[in-house]
Amino acid sequence: MCLSTAYLNAMEEDKVAARYVAEISVEGRRVVLRDILGEENVIEGVISHVDLTGGTVIIATDVA
C-alpha cells in the first residue's frame, strides 16, 4: 500500500495538509484528499507536484 503526505505550497513540516492520503480527486479548483480511514479534506488550489515514489503531493493554494 502506498500512502502519501500532502503539503500546502511547499514540502515543509508546518505546511502538512493531510497525512496517510490514500485517494486524491480533483473537482475544478478543489483538491479532495481522503486518508486511509476515509476522512476527507478539501483544499482550494491545484496540484503542483506529485512524487509517487516519495509519497508526497504539493498543492498550490496561492494561484490566481
Biopython code that builds the backbone (N, CA, C, O; Angstrom):
import numpy as np
from Bio.PDB.StructureBuilder import StructureBuilder

atoms = [
    (1, "MET", "N", (0.845, -1.170, 0.000)),
    (1, "MET", "CA", (0.000, 0.000, 0.000)),
    (1, "MET", "C", (0.893, 1.237, 0.000)),
    (1, "MET", "O", (1.876, 1.308, 0.737)),
    (2, "CYS", "N", (0.540, 2.201, -0.831)),
    (2, "CYS", "CA", (1.345, 3.410, -0.956)),
    (2, "CYS", "C", (0.522, 4.613, -0.507)),
    (2, "CYS", "O", (-0.432, 5.001, -1.181)),
    (3, "LEU", "N", (0.885, 5.195, 0.616)),
    (3, "LEU", "CA", (0.177, 6.357, 1.149)),
    (3, "LEU", "C", (1.061, 7.587, 1.002)),
    (3, "LEU", "O", (2.285, 7.478, 0.922)),
    (4, "SER", "N", (0.430, 8.760, 0.966)),
    (4, "SER", "CA", (1.176, 9.993, 0.737)),
    (4, "SER", "C", (0.891, 11.019, 1.813)),
    (4, "SER", "O", (-0.078, 10.915, 2.564)),
    (5, "THR", "N", (1.762, 12.010, 1.866)),
    (5, "THR", "CA", (1.555, 13.202, 2.682)),
    (5, "THR", "C", (1.341, 14.362, 1.732)),
    (5, "THR", "O", (2.106, 14.538, 0.784)),
    (6, "ALA", "N", (0.306, 15.155, 1.974)),
    (6, "ALA", "CA", (0.000, 16.314, 1.133)),
    (6, "ALA", "C", (0.408, 17.593, 1.864)),
    (6, "ALA", "O", (0.146, 17.761, 3.055)),
    (7, "TYR", "N", (1.050, 18.480, 1.128)),
    (7, "TYR", "CA", (1.547, 19.743, 1.675)),
    (7, "TYR", "C", (0.908, 20.912, 0.941)),
    (7, "TYR", "O", (0.503, 20.789, -0.214)),
    (8, "LEU", "N", (0.822, 22.047, 1.623)),
    (8, "LEU", "CA", (0.338, 23.273, 1.009)),
    (8, "LEU", "C", (1.522, 24.133, 0.601)),
    (8, "LEU", "O", (2.270, 24.603, 1.459)),
    (9, "ASN", "N", (1.700, 24.342, -0.679)),
    (9, "ASN", "CA", (2.678, 25.251, -1.284)),
    (9, "ASN", "C", (4.144, 24.844, -1.182)),
    (9, "ASN", "O", (4.924, 25.221, -2.057)),
    (10, "ALA", "N", (4.554, 24.109, -0.182)),
    (10, "ALA", "CA", (5.959, 23.705, -0.035)),
    (10, "ALA", "C", (6.036, 22.471, 0.859)),
    (10, "ALA", "O", (5.187, 22.259, 1.725)),
    (11, "MET", "N", (7.061, 21.669, 0.633)),
    (11, "MET", "CA", (7.222, 20.449, 1.423)),
    (11, "MET", "C", (7.946, 20.774, 2.727)),
    (11, "MET", "O", (9.135, 20.497, 2.887)),
    (12, "GLU", "N", (7.191, 21.371, 3.657)),
    (12, "GLU", "CA", (7.704, 21.737, 4.976)),
    (12, "GLU", "C", (6.759, 21.185, 6.034)),
    (12, "GLU", "O", (5.550, 21.106, 5.816)),
    (13, "GLU", "N", (7.308, 20.809, 7.163)),
    (13, "GLU", "CA", (6.524, 20.158, 8.218)),
    (13, "GLU", "C", (5.317, 20.996, 8.664)),
    (13, "GLU", "O", (4.256, 20.442, 8.953)),
    (14, "ASP", "N", (5.472, 22.307, 8.721)),
    (14, "ASP", "CA", (4.362, 23.154, 9.183)),
    (14, "ASP", "C", (3.321, 23.424, 8.087)),
    (14, "ASP", "O", (2.356, 24.151, 8.318)),
    (15, "LYS", "N", (3.512, 22.848, 6.909)),
    (15, "LYS", "CA", (2.577, 23.037, 5.802)),
    (15, "LYS", "C", (1.851, 21.742, 5.420)),
    (15, "LYS", "O", (1.320, 21.630, 4.315)),
    (16, "VAL", "N", (1.831, 20.770, 6.328)),
    (16, "VAL", "CA", (1.159, 19.497, 6.058)),
    (16, "VAL", "C", (-0.357, 19.714, 6.051)),
    (16, "VAL", "O", (-0.932, 20.223, 7.013)),
    (17, "ALA", "N", (-0.989, 19.315, 4.941)),
    (17, "ALA", "CA", (-2.443, 19.407, 4.822)),
    (17, "ALA", "C", (-3.105, 18.109, 5.269)),
    (17, "ALA", "O", (-4.173, 18.129, 5.882)),
    (18, "ALA", "N", (-2.466, 16.978, 4.959)),
    (18, "ALA", "CA", (-3.023, 15.670, 5.327)),
    (18, "ALA", "C", (-1.932, 14.615, 5.271)),
    (18, "ALA", "O", (-1.021, 14.685, 4.447)),
    (19, "ARG", "N", (-2.037, 13.648, 6.150)),
    (19, "ARG", "CA", (-1.120, 12.514, 6.167)),
    (19, "ARG", "C", (-1.896, 11.241, 5.825)),
    (19, "ARG", "O", (-3.122, 11.204, 5.930)),
    (20, "TYR", "N", (-1.176, 10.209, 5.420)),
    (20, "TYR", "CA", (-1.763, 8.910, 5.106)),
    (20, "TYR", "C", (-2.856, 9.016, 4.039)),
    (20, "TYR", "O", (-3.893, 8.359, 4.130)),
    (21, "VAL", "N", (-2.610, 9.851, 3.030)),
    (21, "VAL", "CA", (-3.578, 10.056, 1.955)),
    (21, "VAL", "C", (-3.586, 8.824, 1.051)),
    (21, "VAL", "O", (-2.550, 8.409, 0.532)),
    (22, "ALA", "N", (-4.768, 8.254, 0.875)),
    (22, "ALA", "CA", (-4.924, 7.057, 0.059)),
    (22, "ALA", "C", (-5.561, 7.366, -1.293)),
    (22, "ALA", "O", (-5.387, 6.614, -2.252)),
    (23, "GLU", "N", (-6.305, 8.486, -1.368)),
    (23, "GLU", "CA", (-7.023, 8.810, -2.595)),
    (23, "GLU", "C", (-7.080, 10.323, -2.777)),
    (23, "GLU", "O", (-7.286, 11.069, -1.820)),
    (24, "ILE", "N", (-6.893, 10.764, -4.022)),
    (24, "ILE", "CA", (-6.976, 12.186, -4.354)),
    (24, "ILE", "C", (-7.884, 12.329, -5.561)),
    (24, "ILE", "O", (-7.744, 11.604, -6.546)),
    (25, "SER", "N", (-8.817, 13.270, -5.479)),
    (25, "SER", "CA", (-9.625, 13.597, -6.648)),
    (25, "SER", "C", (-9.635, 15.113, -6.811)),
    (25, "SER", "O", (-9.462, 15.863, -5.850)),
    (26, "VAL", "N", (-9.841, 15.539, -8.048)),
    (26, "VAL", "CA", (-9.841, 16.962, -8.356)),
    (26, "VAL", "C", (-11.197, 17.326, -8.935)),
    (26, "VAL", "O", (-11.687, 16.692, -9.869)),
    (27, "GLU", "N", (-11.792, 18.365, -8.355)),
    (27, "GLU", "CA", (-13.087, 18.868, -8.807)),
    (27, "GLU", "C", (-12.917, 20.355, -9.086)),
    (27, "GLU", "O", (-13.100, 21.186, -8.196)),
    (28, "GLY", "N", (-12.566, 20.685, -10.325)),
    (28, "GLY", "CA", (-12.281, 22.080, -10.661)),
    (28, "GLY", "C", (-11.021, 22.539, -9.949)),
    (28, "GLY", "O", (-9.948, 21.973, -10.156)),
    (29, "ARG", "N", (-11.145, 23.569, -9.104)),
    (29, "ARG", "CA", (-10.002, 24.067, -8.342)),
    (29, "ARG", "C", (-10.025, 23.556, -6.899)),
    (29, "ARG", "O", (-9.400, 24.136, -6.011)),
    (30, "ARG", "N", (-10.744, 22.477, -6.690)),
    (30, "ARG", "CA", (-10.781, 21.834, -5.378)),
    (30, "ARG", "C", (-10.056, 20.503, -5.449)),
    (30, "ARG", "O", (-10.302, 19.691, -6.341)),
    (31, "VAL", "N", (-9.162, 20.293, -4.501)),
    (31, "VAL", "CA", (-8.455, 19.018, -4.404)),
    (31, "VAL", "C", (-9.016, 18.299, -3.181)),
    (31, "VAL", "O", (-8.960, 18.818, -2.066)),
    (32, "VAL", "N", (-9.547, 17.121, -3.392)),
    (32, "VAL", "CA", (-10.169, 16.353, -2.312)),
    (32, "VAL", "C", (-9.212, 15.225, -1.918)),
    (32, "VAL", "O", (-8.878, 14.360, -2.727)),
    (33, "LEU", "N", (-8.785, 15.258, -0.660)),
    (33, "LEU", "CA", (-7.866, 14.262, -0.118)),
    (33, "LEU", "C", (-8.639, 13.336, 0.807)),
    (33, "LEU", "O", (-9.384, 13.799, 1.670)),
    (34, "ARG", "N", (-8.467, 12.031, 0.632)),
    (34, "ARG", "CA", (-9.094, 11.065, 1.537)),
    (34, "ARG", "C", (-8.001, 10.198, 2.139)),
    (34, "ARG", "O", (-7.184, 9.613, 1.428)),
    (35, "ASP", "N", (-8.004, 10.129, 3.465)),
    (35, "ASP", "CA", (-6.952, 9.342, 4.111)),
    (35, "ASP", "C", (-7.374, 7.883, 4.239)),
    (35, "ASP", "O", (-8.460, 7.494, 3.808)),
    (36, "ILE", "N", (-6.512, 7.100, 4.827)),
    (36, "ILE", "CA", (-6.726, 5.655, 4.927)),
    (36, "ILE", "C", (-7.975, 5.299, 5.741)),
    (36, "ILE", "O", (-8.535, 4.216, 5.573)),
    (37, "LEU", "N", (-8.408, 6.199, 6.615)),
    (37, "LEU", "CA", (-9.608, 5.958, 7.419)),
    (37, "LEU", "C", (-10.866, 6.529, 6.780)),
    (37, "LEU", "O", (-11.955, 6.416, 7.344)),
    (38, "GLY", "N", (-10.724, 7.153, 5.584)),
    (38, "GLY", "CA", (-11.875, 7.708, 4.889)),
    (38, "GLY", "C", (-12.170, 9.151, 5.221)),
    (38, "GLY", "O", (-13.127, 9.720, 4.696)),
    (39, "GLU", "N", (-11.365, 9.763, 6.088)),
    (39, "GLU", "CA", (-11.560, 11.180, 6.410)),
    (39, "GLU", "C", (-11.257, 12.012, 5.174)),
    (39, "GLU", "O", (-10.291, 11.742, 4.461)),
    (40, "GLU", "N", (-12.079, 13.023, 4.920)),
    (40, "GLU", "CA", (-11.939, 13.840, 3.722)),
    (40, "GLU", "C", (-11.495, 15.249, 4.087)),
    (40, "GLU", "O", (-11.977, 15.836, 5.056)),
    (41, "ASN", "N", (-10.572, 15.781, 3.297)),
    (41, "ASN", "CA", (-10.063, 17.133, 3.480)),
    (41, "ASN", "C", (-10.103, 17.814, 2.117)),
    (41, "ASN", "O", (-9.488, 17.327, 1.169)),
    (42, "VAL", "N", (-10.822, 18.937, 2.003)),
    (42, "VAL", "CA", (-10.964, 19.634, 0.739)),
    (42, "VAL", "C", (-10.108, 20.894, 0.771)),
    (42, "VAL", "O", (-10.218, 21.703, 1.691)),
    (43, "ILE", "N", (-9.252, 21.057, -0.245)),
    (43, "ILE", "CA", (-8.332, 22.182, -0.334)),
    (43, "ILE", "C", (-8.657, 22.960, -1.611)),
    (43, "ILE", "O", (-8.799, 22.365, -2.679)),
    (44, "GLU", "N", (-8.774, 24.273, -1.505)),
    (44, "GLU", "CA", (-8.921, 25.126, -2.686)),
    (44, "GLU", "C", (-7.528, 25.352, -3.254)),
    (44, "GLU", "O", (-6.683, 25.964, -2.600)),
    (45, "GLY", "N", (-7.283, 24.869, -4.456)),
    (45, "GLY", "CA", (-5.977, 25.018, -5.075)),
    (45, "GLY", "C", (-5.810, 24.041, -6.219)),
    (45, "GLY", "O", (-6.778, 23.453, -6.701)),
    (46, "VAL", "N", (-4.568, 23.876, -6.649)),
    (46, "VAL", "CA", (-4.249, 22.953, -7.745)),
    (46, "VAL", "C", (-3.040, 22.117, -7.355)),
    (46, "VAL", "O", (-2.176, 22.572, -6.605)),
    (47, "ILE", "N", (-2.986, 20.908, -7.861)),
    (47, "ILE", "CA", (-1.828, 20.046, -7.606)),
    (47, "ILE", "C", (-0.648, 20.582, -8.422)),
    (47, "ILE", "O", (-0.738, 20.720, -9.642)),
    (48, "SER", "N", (0.441, 20.878, -7.745)),
    (48, "SER", "CA", (1.609, 21.415, -8.455)),
    (48, "SER", "C", (2.741, 20.395, -8.585)),
    (48, "SER", "O", (3.597, 20.534, -9.458)),
    (49, "HIS", "N", (2.753, 19.366, -7.720)),
    (49, "HIS", "CA", (3.830, 18.371, -7.779)),
    (49, "HIS", "C", (3.373, 17.087, -7.099)),
    (49, "HIS", "O", (2.714, 17.114, -6.060)),
    (50, "VAL", "N", (3.738, 15.961, -7.712)),
    (50, "VAL", "CA", (3.456, 14.647, -7.129)),
    (50, "VAL", "C", (4.715, 13.800, -7.252)),
    (50, "VAL", "O", (5.276, 13.666, -8.339)),
    (51, "ASP", "N", (5.158, 13.227, -6.132)),
    (51, "ASP", "CA", (6.281, 12.300, -6.126)),
    (51, "ASP", "C", (5.725, 10.947, -5.689)),
    (51, "ASP", "O", (5.524, 10.705, -4.499)),
    (52, "LEU", "N", (5.483, 10.077, -6.650)),
    (52, "LEU", "CA", (4.846, 8.798, -6.351)),
    (52, "LEU", "C", (5.741, 7.874, -5.538)),
    (52, "LEU", "O", (5.248, 7.152, -4.672)),
    (53, "THR", "N", (7.032, 7.881, -5.795)),
    (53, "THR", "CA", (7.916, 7.009, -5.034)),
    (53, "THR", "C", (8.206, 7.564, -3.648)),
    (53, "THR", "O", (8.436, 6.803, -2.708)),
    (54, "GLY", "N", (8.197, 8.876, -3.518)),
    (54, "GLY", "CA", (8.450, 9.504, -2.226)),
    (54, "GLY", "C", (7.205, 9.694, -1.390)),
    (54, "GLY", "O", (7.292, 10.002, -0.201)),
    (55, "GLY", "N", (6.036, 9.512, -2.007)),
    (55, "GLY", "CA", (4.781, 9.629, -1.269)),
    (55, "GLY", "C", (4.460, 11.052, -0.851)),
    (55, "GLY", "O", (3.957, 11.280, 0.249)),
    (56, "THR", "N", (4.750, 12.019, -1.730)),
    (56, "THR", "CA", (4.445, 13.416, -1.403)),
    (56, "THR", "C", (3.634, 14.075, -2.516)),
    (56, "THR", "O", (3.800, 13.770, -3.697)),
    (57, "VAL", "N", (2.759, 14.981, -2.108)),
    (57, "VAL", "CA", (1.939, 15.768, -3.017)),
    (57, "VAL", "C", (2.009, 17.215, -2.537)),
    (57, "VAL", "O", (1.876, 17.485, -1.344)),
    (58, "ILE", "N", (2.216, 18.137, -3.467)),
    (58, "ILE", "CA", (2.198, 19.560, -3.110)),
    (58, "ILE", "C", (1.027, 20.203, -3.822)),
    (58, "ILE", "O", (0.856, 20.060, -5.033)),
    (59, "ILE", "N", (0.217, 20.918, -3.043)),
    (59, "ILE", "CA", (-0.948, 21.612, -3.571)),
    (59, "ILE", "C", (-0.687, 23.103, -3.472)),
    (59, "ILE", "O", (-0.441, 23.631, -2.388)),
    (60, "ALA", "N", (-0.743, 23.780, -4.615)),
    (60, "ALA", "CA", (-0.547, 25.224, -4.641)),
    (60, "ALA", "C", (-1.875, 25.914, -4.333)),
    (60, "ALA", "O", (-2.863, 25.719, -5.041)),
    (61, "THR", "N", (-1.889, 26.709, -3.287)),
    (61, "THR", "CA", (-3.108, 27.418, -2.895)),
    (61, "THR", "C", (-3.021, 28.895, -3.250)),
    (61, "THR", "O", (-4.000, 29.627, -3.106)),
    (62, "ASP", "N", (-1.879, 29.329, -3.705)),
    (62, "ASP", "CA", (-1.676, 30.756, -3.979)),
    (62, "ASP", "C", (-1.636, 31.058, -5.480)),
    (62, "ASP", "O", (-0.875, 31.917, -5.924)),
    (63, "VAL", "N", (-2.454, 30.354, -6.251)),
    (63, "VAL", "CA", (-2.507, 30.588, -7.689)),
    (63, "VAL", "C", (-3.747, 31.417, -8.029)),
    (63, "VAL", "O", (-4.795, 31.292, -7.395)),
    (64, "ALA", "N", (-3.600, 32.255, -9.035)),
    (64, "ALA", "CA", (-4.716, 33.136, -9.421)),
    (64, "ALA", "C", (-5.689, 32.432, -10.331)),
    (64, "ALA", "O", (-6.683, 33.025, -10.749)),
]
sb = StructureBuilder()
sb.init_structure("model")
sb.init_model(0)
sb.init_chain("A")
sb.init_seg("    ")
for serial, (resi, resn, name, xyz) in enumerate(atoms, 1):
    if name == "N":
        sb.init_residue(resn, " ", resi, " ")
    sb.init_atom(name, np.array(xyz, "f"), 0.0, 1.0, " ", f" {name:<3s}", serial, name[0])
structure = sb.get_structure()
